[in-house]
Amino acid sequence: MIDAEIARRKGLEKGLVADEQARIEYEVSAAIIPGQQALDRLLRYETHLSREMDRILNRLERLQRMRRGQPLPPRLDVNIS
């Protein structure tokens, strides 16, 4: 009877160790994912940088056309409010 109890407790201990490892892995994974405020901020930064890149590429294309003597399309600025 004692041997059976020892074996049962060892099985329980292994289960607890596995549960603890799973909990630690979950906490590590959850720590990697940023919160809602950080995600919103990252999206704003990404949008801003994307727009800046588009402006810079348009400006570069315009300058290259000027340097080559090619006709320039009219400048188009669209502001949506």
PyMOL Python script that loads the backbone (N, CA, C, O; Angstrom):
from pymol import cmd

cmd.read_pdbstr("""\
ATOM      1  N   MET A   1       0.812  -1.185   0.000  1.00  0.00           N
ATOM      2  CA  MET A   1       0.000   0.000   0.000  1.00  0.00           C
ATOM      3  C   MET A   1       0.871   1.271   0.000  1.00  0.00           C
ATOM      4  O   MET A   1       0.553   2.255  -0.667  1.00  0.00           O
ATOM      5  N   ILE A   2       1.941   1.226   0.740  1.00  0.00           N
ATOM      6  CA  ILE A   2       2.847   2.378   0.801  1.00  0.00           C
ATOM      7  C   ILE A   2       3.512   2.587  -0.550  1.00  0.00           C
ATOM      8  O   ILE A   2       3.674   3.719  -1.005  1.00  0.00           O
ATOM      9  N   ASP A   3       3.898   1.482  -1.189  1.00  0.00           N
ATOM     10  CA  ASP A   3       4.533   1.582  -2.506  1.00  0.00           C
ATOM     11  C   ASP A   3       3.570   2.184  -3.534  1.00  0.00           C
ATOM     12  O   ASP A   3       3.979   2.973  -4.386  1.00  0.00           O
ATOM     13  N   ALA A   4       2.319   1.816  -3.452  1.00  0.00           N
ATOM     14  CA  ALA A   4       1.316   2.365  -4.365  1.00  0.00           C
ATOM     15  C   ALA A   4       1.141   3.862  -4.119  1.00  0.00           C
ATOM     16  O   ALA A   4       1.004   4.635  -5.067  1.00  0.00           O
ATOM     17  N   GLU A   5       1.143   4.262  -2.884  1.00  0.00           N
ATOM     18  CA  GLU A   5       1.006   5.694  -2.559  1.00  0.00           C
ATOM     19  C   GLU A   5       2.224   6.474  -3.043  1.00  0.00           C
ATOM     20  O   GLU A   5       2.091   7.583  -3.561  1.00  0.00           O
ATOM     21  N   ILE A   6       3.407   5.897  -2.873  1.00  0.00           N
ATOM     22  CA  ILE A   6       4.631   6.550  -3.347  1.00  0.00           C
ATOM     23  C   ILE A   6       4.575   6.706  -4.863  1.00  0.00           C
ATOM     24  O   ILE A   6       4.904   7.769  -5.389  1.00  0.00           O
ATOM     25  N   ALA A   7       4.164   5.668  -5.561  1.00  0.00           N
ATOM     26  CA  ALA A   7       4.060   5.737  -7.015  1.00  0.00           C
ATOM     27  C   ALA A   7       3.028   6.771  -7.445  1.00  0.00           C
ATOM     28  O   ALA A   7       3.249   7.511  -8.403  1.00  0.00           O
ATOM     29  N   ARG A   8       1.897   6.824  -6.735  1.00  0.00           N
ATOM     30  CA  ARG A   8       0.854   7.818  -7.056  1.00  0.00           C
ATOM     31  C   ARG A   8       1.372   9.234  -6.862  1.00  0.00           C
ATOM     32  O   ARG A   8       1.125  10.110  -7.691  1.00  0.00           O
ATOM     33  N   ARG A   9       2.084   9.456  -5.778  1.00  0.00           N
ATOM     34  CA  ARG A   9       2.622  10.809  -5.507  1.00  0.00           C
ATOM     35  C   ARG A   9       3.696  11.193  -6.518  1.00  0.00           C
ATOM     36  O   ARG A   9       3.788  12.357  -6.909  1.00  0.00           O
ATOM     37  N   LYS A  10       4.505  10.233  -6.945  1.00  0.00           N
ATOM     38  CA  LYS A  10       5.513  10.531  -7.972  1.00  0.00           C
ATOM     39  C   LYS A  10       4.830  10.913  -9.283  1.00  0.00           C
ATOM     40  O   LYS A  10       5.294  11.813  -9.983  1.00  0.00           O
ATOM     41  N   GLY A  11       3.746  10.246  -9.614  1.00  0.00           N
ATOM     42  CA  GLY A  11       2.980  10.598 -10.813  1.00  0.00           C
ATOM     43  C   GLY A  11       2.388  11.995 -10.700  1.00  0.00           C
ATOM     44  O   GLY A  11       2.395  12.765 -11.661  1.00  0.00           O
ATOM     45  N   LEU A  12       1.877  12.312  -9.516  1.00  0.00           N
ATOM     46  CA  LEU A  12       1.337  13.658  -9.292  1.00  0.00           C
ATOM     47  C   LEU A  12       2.430  14.717  -9.400  1.00  0.00           C
ATOM     48  O   LEU A  12       2.216  15.796  -9.953  1.00  0.00           O
ATOM     49  N   GLU A  13       3.605  14.391  -8.862  1.00  0.00           N
ATOM     50  CA  GLU A  13       4.720  15.337  -8.920  1.00  0.00           C
ATOM     51  C   GLU A  13       5.132  15.601 -10.371  1.00  0.00           C
ATOM     52  O   GLU A  13       5.401  16.744 -10.738  1.00  0.00           O
ATOM     53  N   LYS A  14       5.182  14.561 -11.188  1.00  0.00           N
ATOM     54  CA  LYS A  14       5.523  14.730 -12.602  1.00  0.00           C
ATOM     55  C   LYS A  14       4.485  15.602 -13.303  1.00  0.00           C
ATOM     56  O   LYS A  14       4.826  16.442 -14.135  1.00  0.00           O
ATOM     57  N   GLY A  15       3.206  15.391 -12.956  1.00  0.00           N
ATOM     58  CA  GLY A  15       2.139  16.207 -13.530  1.00  0.00           C
ATOM     59  C   GLY A  15       2.273  17.668 -13.125  1.00  0.00           C
ATOM     60  O   GLY A  15       2.061  18.561 -13.945  1.00  0.00           O
ATOM     61  N   LEU A  16       2.623  17.916 -11.867  1.00  0.00           N
ATOM     62  CA  LEU A  16       2.808  19.290 -11.398  1.00  0.00           C
ATOM     63  C   LEU A  16       3.980  19.963 -12.086  1.00  0.00           C
ATOM     64  O   LEU A  16       3.909  21.142 -12.434  1.00  0.00           O
ATOM     65  N   VAL A  17       5.063  19.215 -12.284  1.00  0.00           N
ATOM     66  CA  VAL A  17       6.232  19.773 -12.970  1.00  0.00           C
ATOM     67  C   VAL A  17       5.865  20.132 -14.408  1.00  0.00           C
ATOM     68  O   VAL A  17       6.243  21.194 -14.902  1.00  0.00           O
ATOM     69  N   ALA A  18       5.131  19.251 -15.074  1.00  0.00           N
ATOM     70  CA  ALA A  18       4.718  19.529 -16.456  1.00  0.00           C
ATOM     71  C   ALA A  18       3.795  20.743 -16.509  1.00  0.00           C
ATOM     72  O   ALA A  18       3.926  21.579 -17.402  1.00  0.00           O
ATOM     73  N   ASP A  19       2.868  20.847 -15.566  1.00  0.00           N
ATOM     74  CA  ASP A  19       1.968  22.007 -15.510  1.00  0.00           C
ATOM     75  C   ASP A  19       2.744  23.297 -15.269  1.00  0.00           C
ATOM     76  O   ASP A  19       2.447  24.326 -15.875  1.00  0.00           O
ATOM     77  N   GLU A  20       3.733  23.244 -14.389  1.00  0.00           N
ATOM     78  CA  GLU A  20       4.542  24.426 -14.085  1.00  0.00           C
ATOM     79  C   GLU A  20       5.339  24.864 -15.314  1.00  0.00           C
ATOM     80  O   GLU A  20       5.453  26.059 -15.587  1.00  0.00           O
ATOM     81  N   GLN A  21       5.886  23.908 -16.047  1.00  0.00           N
ATOM     82  CA  GLN A  21       6.623  24.238 -17.266  1.00  0.00           C
ATOM     83  C   GLN A  21       5.695  24.848 -18.307  1.00  0.00           C
ATOM     84  O   GLN A  21       6.073  25.800 -18.989  1.00  0.00           O
ATOM     85  N   ALA A  22       4.494  24.315 -18.436  1.00  0.00           N
ATOM     86  CA  ALA A  22       3.532  24.864 -19.393  1.00  0.00           C
ATOM     87  C   ALA A  22       3.142  26.282 -18.993  1.00  0.00           C
ATOM     88  O   ALA A  22       3.000  27.148 -19.856  1.00  0.00           O
ATOM     89  N   ARG A  23       2.966  26.533 -17.689  1.00  0.00           N
ATOM     90  CA  ARG A  23       2.619  27.876 -17.211  1.00  0.00           C
ATOM     91  C   ARG A  23       3.740  28.859 -17.504  1.00  0.00           C
ATOM     92  O   ARG A  23       3.481  29.988 -17.923  1.00  0.00           O
ATOM     93  N   ILE A  24       4.974  28.446 -17.290  1.00  0.00           N
ATOM     94  CA  ILE A  24       6.121  29.318 -17.554  1.00  0.00           C
ATOM     95  C   ILE A  24       6.209  29.634 -19.048  1.00  0.00           C
ATOM     96  O   ILE A  24       6.445  30.783 -19.424  1.00  0.00           O
ATOM     97  N   GLU A  25       6.019  28.626 -19.901  1.00  0.00           N
ATOM     98  CA  GLU A  25       6.044  28.860 -21.349  1.00  0.00           C
ATOM     99  C   GLU A  25       4.937  29.815 -21.770  1.00  0.00           C
ATOM    100  O   GLU A  25       5.142  30.674 -22.627  1.00  0.00           O
ATOM    101  N   TYR A  26       3.771  29.663 -21.169  1.00  0.00           N
ATOM    102  CA  TYR A  26       2.650  30.564 -21.471  1.00  0.00           C
ATOM    103  C   TYR A  26       2.986  31.996 -21.066  1.00  0.00           C
ATOM    104  O   TYR A  26       2.736  32.928 -21.830  1.00  0.00           O
ATOM    105  N   GLU A  27       3.547  32.180 -19.878  1.00  0.00           N
ATOM    106  CA  GLU A  27       3.887  33.526 -19.413  1.00  0.00           C
ATOM    107  C   GLU A  27       4.951  34.169 -20.294  1.00  0.00           C
ATOM    108  O   GLU A  27       4.893  35.367 -20.571  1.00  0.00           O
ATOM    109  N   VAL A  28       5.920  33.377 -20.731  1.00  0.00           N
ATOM    110  CA  VAL A  28       6.963  33.912 -21.616  1.00  0.00           C
ATOM    111  C   VAL A  28       6.344  34.323 -22.948  1.00  0.00           C
ATOM    112  O   VAL A  28       6.658  35.387 -23.483  1.00  0.00           O
ATOM    113  N   SER A  29       5.466  33.479 -23.480  1.00  0.00           N
ATOM    114  CA  SER A  29       4.805  33.808 -24.748  1.00  0.00           C
ATOM    115  C   SER A  29       3.933  35.049 -24.611  1.00  0.00           C
ATOM    116  O   SER A  29       3.907  35.896 -25.504  1.00  0.00           O
ATOM    117  N   ALA A  30       3.223  35.155 -23.499  1.00  0.00           N
ATOM    118  CA  ALA A  30       2.355  36.310 -23.279  1.00  0.00           C
ATOM    119  C   ALA A  30       3.168  37.588 -23.115  1.00  0.00           C
ATOM    120  O   ALA A  30       2.703  38.663 -23.492  1.00  0.00           O
ATOM    121  N   ALA A  31       4.359  37.493 -22.565  1.00  0.00           N
ATOM    122  CA  ALA A  31       5.199  38.678 -22.367  1.00  0.00           C
ATOM    123  C   ALA A  31       5.728  39.210 -23.697  1.00  0.00           C
ATOM    124  O   ALA A  31       6.037  40.397 -23.807  1.00  0.00           O
ATOM    125  N   ILE A  32       5.835  38.348 -24.703  1.00  0.00           N
ATOM    126  CA  ILE A  32       6.350  38.767 -26.009  1.00  0.00           C
ATOM    127  C   ILE A  32       5.330  39.626 -26.742  1.00  0.00           C
ATOM    128  O   ILE A  32       5.708  40.553 -27.459  1.00  0.00           O
ATOM    129  N   ILE A  33       4.053  39.336 -26.577  1.00  0.00           N
ATOM    130  CA  ILE A  33       3.001  40.055 -27.288  1.00  0.00           C
ATOM    131  C   ILE A  33       2.774  41.394 -26.593  1.00  0.00           C
ATOM    132  O   ILE A  33       2.458  41.427 -25.403  1.00  0.00           O
ATOM    133  N   PRO A  34       2.932  42.501 -27.325  1.00  0.00           N
ATOM    134  CA  PRO A  34       2.735  43.809 -26.686  1.00  0.00           C
ATOM    135  C   PRO A  34       1.262  44.067 -26.383  1.00  0.00           C
ATOM    136  O   PRO A  34       0.373  43.447 -26.967  1.00  0.00           O
ATOM    137  N   GLY A  35       1.026  44.988 -25.464  1.00  0.00           N
ATOM    138  CA  GLY A  35      -0.336  45.351 -25.094  1.00  0.00           C
ATOM    139  C   GLY A  35      -1.018  46.180 -26.173  1.00  0.00           C
ATOM    140  O   GLY A  35      -0.405  46.539 -27.179  1.00  0.00           O
ATOM    141  N   GLN A  36      -2.285  46.475 -25.952  1.00  0.00           N
ATOM    142  CA  GLN A  36      -3.082  47.198 -26.952  1.00  0.00           C
ATOM    143  C   GLN A  36      -2.519  48.588 -27.224  1.00  0.00           C
ATOM    144  O   GLN A  36      -2.467  49.015 -28.377  1.00  0.00           O
ATOM    145  N   GLN A  37      -2.098  49.302 -26.180  1.00  0.00           N
ATOM    146  CA  GLN A  37      -1.549  50.649 -26.386  1.00  0.00           C
ATOM    147  C   GLN A  37      -0.276  50.598 -27.218  1.00  0.00           C
ATOM    148  O   GLN A  37      -0.078  51.423 -28.111  1.00  0.00           O
ATOM    149  N   ALA A  38       0.580  49.635 -26.928  1.00  0.00           N
ATOM    150  CA  ALA A  38       1.822  49.516 -27.692  1.00  0.00           C
ATOM    151  C   ALA A  38       1.532  49.151 -29.148  1.00  0.00           C
ATOM    152  O   ALA A  38       2.184  49.664 -30.057  1.00  0.00           O
ATOM    153  N   LEU A  39       0.558  48.270 -29.371  1.00  0.00           N
ATOM    154  CA  LEU A  39       0.193  47.916 -30.742  1.00  0.00           C
ATOM    155  C   LEU A  39      -0.347  49.120 -31.501  1.00  0.00           C
ATOM    156  O   LEU A  39       0.001  49.330 -32.663  1.00  0.00           O
ATOM    157  N   ASP A  40      -1.201  49.916 -30.846  1.00  0.00           N
ATOM    158  CA  ASP A  40      -1.730  51.122 -31.485  1.00  0.00           C
ATOM    159  C   ASP A  40      -0.604  52.080 -31.854  1.00  0.00           C
ATOM    160  O   ASP A  40      -0.595  52.652 -32.944  1.00  0.00           O
ATOM    161  N   ARG A  41       0.335  52.247 -30.944  1.00  0.00           N
ATOM    162  CA  ARG A  41       1.465  53.144 -31.197  1.00  0.00           C
ATOM    163  C   ARG A  41       2.303  52.622 -32.372  1.00  0.00           C
ATOM    164  O   ARG A  41       2.708  53.393 -33.242  1.00  0.00           O
ATOM    165  N   LEU A  42       2.557  51.315 -32.388  1.00  0.00           N
ATOM    166  CA  LEU A  42       3.333  50.737 -33.489  1.00  0.00           C
ATOM    167  C   LEU A  42       2.632  50.922 -34.828  1.00  0.00           C
ATOM    168  O   LEU A  42       3.281  51.213 -35.833  1.00  0.00           O
ATOM    169  N   LEU A  43       1.317  50.755 -34.850  1.00  0.00           N
ATOM    170  CA  LEU A  43       0.567  50.957 -36.095  1.00  0.00           C
ATOM    171  C   LEU A  43       0.632  52.403 -36.554  1.00  0.00           C
ATOM    172  O   LEU A  43       0.756  52.668 -37.750  1.00  0.00           O
ATOM    173  N   ARG A  44       0.549  53.354 -35.606  1.00  0.00           N
ATOM    174  CA  ARG A  44       0.663  54.768 -35.980  1.00  0.00           C
ATOM    175  C   ARG A  44       2.038  55.056 -36.556  1.00  0.00           C
ATOM    176  O   ARG A  44       2.157  55.742 -37.571  1.00  0.00           O
ATOM    177  N   TYR A  45       3.077  54.535 -35.916  1.00  0.00           N
ATOM    178  CA  TYR A  45       4.441  54.750 -36.416  1.00  0.00           C
ATOM    179  C   TYR A  45       4.603  54.138 -37.805  1.00  0.00           C
ATOM    180  O   TYR A  45       5.195  54.754 -38.692  1.00  0.00           O
ATOM    181  N   GLU A  46       4.078  52.927 -37.993  1.00  0.00           N
ATOM    182  CA  GLU A  46       4.193  52.269 -39.285  1.00  0.00           C
ATOM    183  C   GLU A  46       3.486  53.081 -40.367  1.00  0.00           C
ATOM    184  O   GLU A  46       4.014  53.240 -41.468  1.00  0.00           O
ATOM    185  N   THR A  47       2.299  53.592 -40.062  1.00  0.00           N
ATOM    186  CA  THR A  47       1.559  54.406 -41.021  1.00  0.00           C
ATOM    187  C   THR A  47       2.329  55.672 -41.355  1.00  0.00           C
ATOM    188  O   THR A  47       2.441  56.049 -42.521  1.00  0.00           O
ATOM    189  N   HIS A  48       2.856  56.325 -40.334  1.00  0.00           N
ATOM    190  CA  HIS A  48       3.626  57.556 -40.541  1.00  0.00           C
ATOM    191  C   HIS A  48       4.845  57.289 -41.427  1.00  0.00           C
ATOM    192  O   HIS A  48       5.110  58.033 -42.372  1.00  0.00           O
ATOM    193  N   LEU A  49       5.581  56.221 -41.113  1.00  0.00           N
ATOM    194  CA  LEU A  49       6.776  55.915 -41.894  1.00  0.00           C
ATOM    195  C   LEU A  49       6.433  55.524 -43.323  1.00  0.00           C
ATOM    196  O   LEU A  49       7.177  55.846 -44.251  1.00  0.00           O
ATOM    197  N   SER A  50       5.327  54.842 -43.506  1.00  0.00           N
ATOM    198  CA  SER A  50       4.903  54.474 -44.850  1.00  0.00           C
ATOM    199  C   SER A  50       4.592  55.718 -45.678  1.00  0.00           C
ATOM    200  O   SER A  50       4.989  55.812 -46.840  1.00  0.00           O
ATOM    201  N   ARG A  51       3.886  56.662 -45.083  1.00  0.00           N
ATOM    202  CA  ARG A  51       3.572  57.913 -45.795  1.00  0.00           C
ATOM    203  C   ARG A  51       4.832  58.706 -46.102  1.00  0.00           C
ATOM    204  O   ARG A  51       4.977  59.254 -47.195  1.00  0.00           O
ATOM    205  N   GLU A  52       5.741  58.767 -45.140  1.00  0.00           N
ATOM    206  CA  GLU A  52       7.000  59.479 -45.368  1.00  0.00           C
ATOM    207  C   GLU A  52       7.786  58.830 -46.504  1.00  0.00           C
ATOM    208  O   GLU A  52       8.365  59.520 -47.343  1.00  0.00           O
ATOM    209  N   MET A  53       7.802  57.501 -46.523  1.00  0.00           N
ATOM    210  CA  MET A  53       8.524  56.809 -47.586  1.00  0.00           C
ATOM    211  C   MET A  53       7.905  57.109 -48.948  1.00  0.00           C
ATOM    212  O   MET A  53       8.625  57.316 -49.924  1.00  0.00           O
ATOM    213  N   ASP A  54       6.585  57.131 -49.020  1.00  0.00           N
ATOM    214  CA  ASP A  54       5.923  57.470 -50.283  1.00  0.00           C
ATOM    215  C   ASP A  54       6.284  58.885 -50.727  1.00  0.00           C
ATOM    216  O   ASP A  54       6.571  59.114 -51.902  1.00  0.00           O
ATOM    217  N   ARG A  55       6.271  59.831 -49.793  1.00  0.00           N
ATOM    218  CA  ARG A  55       6.638  61.213 -50.138  1.00  0.00           C
ATOM    219  C   ARG A  55       8.068  61.298 -50.637  1.00  0.00           C
ATOM    220  O   ARG A  55       8.352  61.979 -51.622  1.00  0.00           O
ATOM    221  N   ILE A  56       8.964  60.606 -49.957  1.00  0.00           N
ATOM    222  CA  ILE A  56      10.377  60.656 -50.341  1.00  0.00           C
ATOM    223  C   ILE A  56      10.581  60.013 -51.708  1.00  0.00           C
ATOM    224  O   ILE A  56      11.334  60.539 -52.528  1.00  0.00           O
ATOM    225  N   LEU A  57       9.926  58.885 -51.967  1.00  0.00           N
ATOM    226  CA  LEU A  57      10.063  58.241 -53.270  1.00  0.00           C
ATOM    227  C   LEU A  57       9.498  59.117 -54.387  1.00  0.00           C
ATOM    228  O   LEU A  57      10.079  59.192 -55.470  1.00  0.00           O
ATOM    229  N   ASN A  58       8.372  59.778 -54.129  1.00  0.00           N
ATOM    230  CA  ASN A  58       7.809  60.689 -55.131  1.00  0.00           C
ATOM    231  C   ASN A  58       8.755  61.855 -55.389  1.00  0.00           C
ATOM    232  O   ASN A  58       8.945  62.271 -56.532  1.00  0.00           O
ATOM    233  N   ARG A  59       9.341  62.372 -54.330  1.00  0.00           N
ATOM    234  CA  ARG A  59      10.288  63.484 -54.482  1.00  0.00           C
ATOM    235  C   ARG A  59      11.524  63.032 -55.258  1.00  0.00           C
ATOM    236  O   ARG A  59      12.017  63.753 -56.125  1.00  0.00           O
ATOM    237  N   LEU A  60      12.023  61.829 -54.939  1.00  0.00           N
ATOM    238  CA  LEU A  60      13.186  61.296 -55.649  1.00  0.00           C
ATOM    239  C   LEU A  60      12.883  61.117 -57.128  1.00  0.00           C
ATOM    240  O   LEU A  60      13.693  61.480 -57.981  1.00  0.00           O
ATOM    241  N   GLU A  61      11.720  60.560 -57.431  1.00  0.00           N
ATOM    242  CA  GLU A  61      11.349  60.366 -58.830  1.00  0.00           C
ATOM    243  C   GLU A  61      11.268  61.716 -59.550  1.00  0.00           C
ATOM    244  O   GLU A  61      11.718  61.843 -60.688  1.00  0.00           O
ATOM    245  N   ARG A  62      10.707  62.697 -58.900  1.00  0.00           N
ATOM    246  CA  ARG A  62      10.582  64.034 -59.484  1.00  0.00           C
ATOM    247  C   ARG A  62      11.959  64.654 -59.751  1.00  0.00           C
ATOM    248  O   ARG A  62      12.200  65.225 -60.815  1.00  0.00           O
ATOM    249  N   LEU A  63      12.854  64.531 -58.769  1.00  0.00           N
ATOM    250  CA  LEU A  63      14.207  65.072 -58.931  1.00  0.00           C
ATOM    251  C   LEU A  63      14.964  64.351 -60.050  1.00  0.00           C
ATOM    252  O   LEU A  63      15.692  64.990 -60.811  1.00  0.00           O
ATOM    253  N   GLN A  64      14.802  63.043 -60.156  1.00  0.00           N
ATOM    254  CA  GLN A  64      15.473  62.298 -61.212  1.00  0.00           C
ATOM    255  C   GLN A  64      14.950  62.716 -62.583  1.00  0.00           C
ATOM    256  O   GLN A  64      15.723  62.835 -63.534  1.00  0.00           O
ATOM    257  N   ARG A  65      13.638  62.939 -62.687  1.00  0.00           N
ATOM    258  CA  ARG A  65      13.078  63.405 -63.970  1.00  0.00           C
ATOM    259  C   ARG A  65      13.618  64.799 -64.318  1.00  0.00           C
ATOM    260  O   ARG A  65      13.916  65.085 -65.477  1.00  0.00           O
ATOM    261  N   MET A  66      13.738  65.650 -63.311  1.00  0.00           N
ATOM    262  CA  MET A  66      14.276  66.993 -63.559  1.00  0.00           C
ATOM    263  C   MET A  66      15.719  66.887 -64.051  1.00  0.00           C
ATOM    264  O   MET A  66      16.112  67.579 -64.989  1.00  0.00           O
ATOM    265  N   ARG A  67      16.503  66.020 -63.416  1.00  0.00           N
ATOM    266  CA  ARG A  67      17.913  65.867 -63.778  1.00  0.00           C
ATOM    267  C   ARG A  67      18.044  65.317 -65.197  1.00  0.00           C
ATOM    268  O   ARG A  67      18.944  65.721 -65.933  1.00  0.00           O
ATOM    269  N   ARG A  68      17.171  64.416 -65.583  1.00  0.00           N
ATOM    270  CA  ARG A  68      17.223  63.813 -66.921  1.00  0.00           C
ATOM    271  C   ARG A  68      16.590  64.711 -67.985  1.00  0.00           C
ATOM    272  O   ARG A  68      16.725  64.444 -69.179  1.00  0.00           O
ATOM    273  N   GLY A  69      15.909  65.759 -67.566  1.00  0.00           N
ATOM    274  CA  GLY A  69      15.261  66.644 -68.516  1.00  0.00           C
ATOM    275  C   GLY A  69      13.935  66.104 -69.020  1.00  0.00           C
ATOM    276  O   GLY A  69      13.443  66.545 -70.059  1.00  0.00           O
ATOM    277  N   GLN A  70      13.363  65.178 -68.318  1.00  0.00           N
ATOM    278  CA  GLN A  70      12.080  64.620 -68.717  1.00  0.00           C
ATOM    279  C   GLN A  70      10.952  65.532 -68.238  1.00  0.00           C
ATOM    280  O   GLN A  70      11.117  66.286 -67.279  1.00  0.00           O
ATOM    281  N   PRO A  71       9.816  65.458 -68.908  1.00  0.00           N
ATOM    282  CA  PRO A  71       8.693  66.293 -68.471  1.00  0.00           C
ATOM    283  C   PRO A  71       8.198  65.837 -67.096  1.00  0.00           C
ATOM    284  O   PRO A  71       8.137  64.645 -66.794  1.00  0.00           O
ATOM    285  N   LEU A  72       7.852  66.823 -66.285  1.00  0.00           N
ATOM    286  CA  LEU A  72       7.369  66.534 -64.943  1.00  0.00           C
ATOM    287  C   LEU A  72       5.846  66.519 -64.914  1.00  0.00           C
ATOM    288  O   LEU A  72       5.205  67.422 -65.453  1.00  0.00           O
ATOM    289  N   PRO A  73       5.269  65.512 -64.295  1.00  0.00           N
ATOM    290  CA  PRO A  73       3.817  65.558 -64.128  1.00  0.00           C
ATOM    291  C   PRO A  73       3.485  66.641 -63.108  1.00  0.00           C
ATOM    292  O   PRO A  73       4.304  66.949 -62.242  1.00  0.00           O
ATOM    293  N   PRO A  74       2.298  67.214 -63.203  1.00  0.00           N
ATOM    294  CA  PRO A  74       1.956  68.251 -62.232  1.00  0.00           C
ATOM    295  C   PRO A  74       1.959  67.683 -60.818  1.00  0.00           C
ATOM    296  O   PRO A  74       1.593  66.531 -60.585  1.00  0.00           O
ATOM    297  N   ARG A  75       2.379  68.517 -59.895  1.00  0.00           N
ATOM    298  CA  ARG A  75       2.436  68.100 -58.500  1.00  0.00           C
ATOM    299  C   ARG A  75       1.024  67.957 -57.965  1.00  0.00           C
ATOM    300  O   ARG A  75       0.179  68.824 -58.186  1.00  0.00           O
ATOM    301  N   LEU A  76       0.772  66.883 -57.272  1.00  0.00           N
ATOM    302  CA  LEU A  76      -0.558  66.597 -56.775  1.00  0.00           C
ATOM    303  C   LEU A  76      -0.490  66.417 -55.273  1.00  0.00           C
ATOM    304  O   LEU A  76       0.122  65.466 -54.788  1.00  0.00           O
ATOM    305  N   ASP A  77      -1.111  67.320 -54.532  1.00  0.00           N
ATOM    306  CA  ASP A  77      -1.188  67.218 -53.079  1.00  0.00           C
ATOM    307  C   ASP A  77      -2.650  67.024 -52.700  1.00  0.00           C
ATOM    308  O   ASP A  77      -3.498  67.870 -52.984  1.00  0.00           O
ATOM    309  N   VAL A  78      -2.925  65.906 -52.061  1.00  0.00           N
ATOM    310  CA  VAL A  78      -4.283  65.614 -51.657  1.00  0.00           C
ATOM    311  C   VAL A  78      -4.312  65.531 -50.131  1.00  0.00           C
ATOM    312  O   VAL A  78      -3.592  64.736 -49.526  1.00  0.00           O
ATOM    313  N   ASN A  79      -5.143  66.352 -49.529  1.00  0.00           N
ATOM    314  CA  ASN A  79      -5.322  66.332 -48.079  1.00  0.00           C
ATOM    315  C   ASN A  79      -6.744  65.910 -47.772  1.00  0.00           C
ATOM    316  O   ASN A  79      -7.704  66.568 -48.173  1.00  0.00           O
ATOM    317  N   ILE A  80      -6.866  64.816 -47.062  1.00  0.00           N
ATOM    318  CA  ILE A  80      -8.187  64.338 -46.688  1.00  0.00           C
ATOM    319  C   ILE A  80      -8.408  64.667 -45.221  1.00  0.00           C
ATOM    320  O   ILE A  80      -7.637  64.259 -44.352  1.00  0.00           O
ATOM    321  N   SER A  81      -9.464  65.403 -44.967  1.00  0.00           N
ATOM    322  CA  SER A  81      -9.743  65.780 -43.572  1.00  0.00           C
ATOM    323  C   SER A  81     -11.045  65.181 -43.123  1.00  0.00           C
ATOM    324  O   SER A  81     -11.455  65.382 -41.980  1.00  0.00           O
TER     325      SER A  81
END
""", "prot")
cmd.dss("prot")
cmd.show_as("cartoon", "prot")
cmd.util.cbc("prot")
cmd.orient("prot")
